[in-house]
């Protein structure tokens, strides 16, 4: 990544106006990454805007203490995208992950940069600061700061980067939680990050409605396979409405499925106002990203997703579950 880091530094020094964004329904890595890059750029007195299609989840708003993240307004923001010197996509690598903001991508005349750790980036960017060897996009940015010395590593960077890596590693337990990741966490703590408080802010600020929704989702889990190796969870729009919750309030639900001893593959169906999406998780050598790719989705070996912009969840679900079961059996028979 040395060459990519050098090119990124040159872009920062040579340009004045920047627009940053992360993916639809942002997580801790997405929010932590855009805030880190924003602060790097502001350290050089650049003109910077963070414009996201989705609002920041309530449990991550404490990271944006200065309220710099804007939610996309189609009346005023397309002009900013078109006029910026540099556009940066953080924690995603395909244009459709910008959601309803995707059409503005074609209007961007400036340099397009992708900073990401997922597989199979779409070939539409000018610079790729990407590698699947990193556990999070925040991990890439930490490495960038450390190796380039673009800014001193202080608390203002340690806070969002710790949140990014902690959330994307499932509190330091997922694949790619390497010794280097723990050394990064230690440096963040040296800069004043309180791990107890960080965990409390992100995971222990849930509204009661979310707990009700989780209870309904858990009670509806179905197990498939000879020994219950596949867990299927479903969350409907009616359940969201009844509990007063939003789609991003279901983040993390799929991970609870994986706590069942027999389960090797988890599938969460989430009904959207238009279409539906599927979250996939797995243990060991079950490559759920390969299953996701069959439906145009993607991700990592043990964590992936699929989004269906059209179609009825309940009409498609039986065939998809059957396909998942066939996929799992095929993996076991190899």
CORGIBEL-V320593 format. One record per backbone hydrogen bond with DSSP energy under -0.5 kcal/mol. CO is the residue of the C=O (numbers start at 1). NH is the residue of the N-H. E is the energy in kcal/mol with one decimal. If there is no record, write none. Layout:
BEGIN
co: [CO:CO]
nh: [NH:NH]
e: [E:E]
END
This chain:
BEGIN
co: [1:2:3:4:5:6:7:8:9:10:11:16:17:17:18:19:20:21:27:28:29:30:31:32:33:34:35:36:37:38:39:41:41:42:46:47:49:49:50:52:57:57:58:60:60:61:63:64:68:70:73:73:76:77:77:78:79:80:82:85:86:87:88:88:89:90:93:94:95:96:97:98:99:101:102:103:104:104:105:111:111:112:112:113:114:114:115:116:122:122:127:127:128:129:131:136:137:138:139:140:141:142:143:144:145:152:154:154:155:157:158:159:160:161:162:163:164:165:166:166:167:169:169:174:176:178:179:180:181:182:183:184:185:186:187:188:189:193:194:195:196:197:198:199:199:200:207:207:208:209:210:211:212:213:214:215:216:218:222:224:225:229:229:230:231:232:233:235:236:237:238:239:240:240:246:247:248:250:252:252:253:253:254:256:257:260:264:265:266:267:267:268:268:269:269:270:275:276:277:278:279:280:281:283:285:286:287:287:288:289:290:291:292:292:293:298:299:301:301:302:303:304:305:306:307:308:311:312:313:316:317:318:319:320:321:322:323:324:325:326:327:328:329:330:331]
nh: [5:6:7:8:9:10:11:12:13:14:15:47:85:86:49:88:51:90:31:32:33:34:35:36:37:38:39:40:41:42:43:44:46:45:48:18:20:51:70:72:60:61:61:63:64:64:65:67:50:52:76:77:80:80:81:82:83:84:109:111:19:113:21:90:115:23:122:97:98:99:24:101:102:104:105:106:107:108:108:87:113:126:127:89:116:129:91:131:124:125:114:129:130:116:134:140:141:142:143:144:145:146:147:148:149:154:157:158:159:161:162:163:164:165:166:167:168:169:171:172:170:173:174:177:178:182:183:184:185:186:187:188:189:190:191:193:192:195:198:199:200:201:202:203:204:204:210:211:212:213:214:215:216:217:218:219:220:221:232:230:228:264:265:224:267:222:269:271:240:241:242:243:244:245:249:250:251:253:255:256:256:257:258:259:260:263:283:231:281:233:269:270:279:235:271:277:272:308:270:306:268:304:266:286:287:288:290:291:292:293:294:294:295:297:296:305:119:288:289:282:300:280:298:278:309:276:313:316:317:320:321:322:323:324:325:326:327:328:329:330:331:332:333:334:334]
e: [-2.9:-2.1:-2.4:-2.4:-2.2:-2.2:-2.2:-2.2:-2.2:-2.2:-1.3:-2.6:-1.0:-1.9:-1.8:-2.8:-2.6:-2.6:-2.5:-2.5:-2.1:-2.1:-2.0:-1.8:-2.5:-2.3:-2.1:-2.0:-2.5:-2.5:-1.5:-1.3:-2.0:-2.0:-0.8:-2.9:-3.1:-0.6:-2.6:-3.0:-2.1:-0.6:-0.8:-1.5:-0.5:-0.8:-1.3:-1.8:-0.7:-2.7:-1.2:-2.7:-0.5:-0.7:-1.7:-2.2:-1.9:-1.3:-0.8:-2.4:-2.2:-3.2:-1.8:-0.6:-2.8:-0.5:-2.7:-1.7:-2.2:-1.7:-2.3:-1.8:-2.1:-1.7:-2.0:-0.7:-1.2:-0.5:-1.4:-3.1:-0.6:-2.4:-1.8:-3.1:-0.5:-3.3:-2.5:-1.5:-2.1:-0.6:-2.7:-0.6:-0.8:-1.1:-1.0:-1.3:-2.0:-2.1:-2.3:-2.5:-2.6:-2.6:-2.8:-2.4:-1.6:-1.2:-1.4:-2.3:-2.3:-1.9:-2.4:-2.0:-2.1:-2.3:-3.0:-2.1:-1.8:-1.4:-3.4:-0.5:-1.0:-3.0:-2.4:-1.2:-1.6:-1.7:-2.1:-2.2:-2.4:-2.2:-2.0:-2.1:-2.2:-2.1:-1.1:-2.0:-1.8:-0.7:-2.7:-2.3:-2.2:-2.6:-1.9:-3.1:-0.6:-1.7:-1.1:-1.1:-2.1:-2.4:-2.7:-2.2:-2.0:-2.4:-2.8:-2.1:-0.9:-1.4:-2.8:-2.3:-1.0:-3.4:-2.1:-2.7:-2.9:-2.4:-3.2:-2.8:-1.9:-2.5:-2.6:-1.8:-1.0:-1.9:-1.4:-1.7:-1.3:-2.1:-0.6:-0.7:-1.2:-0.9:-0.9:-1.5:-1.5:-1.1:-2.1:-2.3:-2.0:-2.9:-0.6:-0.5:-2.2:-2.7:-0.5:-2.2:-2.2:-3.3:-2.8:-2.3:-2.8:-2.0:-2.8:-1.2:-0.9:-1.5:-1.6:-1.0:-2.7:-1.8:-0.7:-1.2:-1.8:-2.8:-1.3:-2.4:-0.6:-1.9:-0.6:-1.6:-3.7:-2.9:-1.8:-3.1:-0.6:-2.0:-0.5:-2.1:-2.7:-2.0:-2.8:-2.3:-2.2:-2.4:-2.4:-2.2:-2.6:-2.5:-2.3:-2.2:-2.0:-2.1:-1.5:-0.5:-0.9]
END
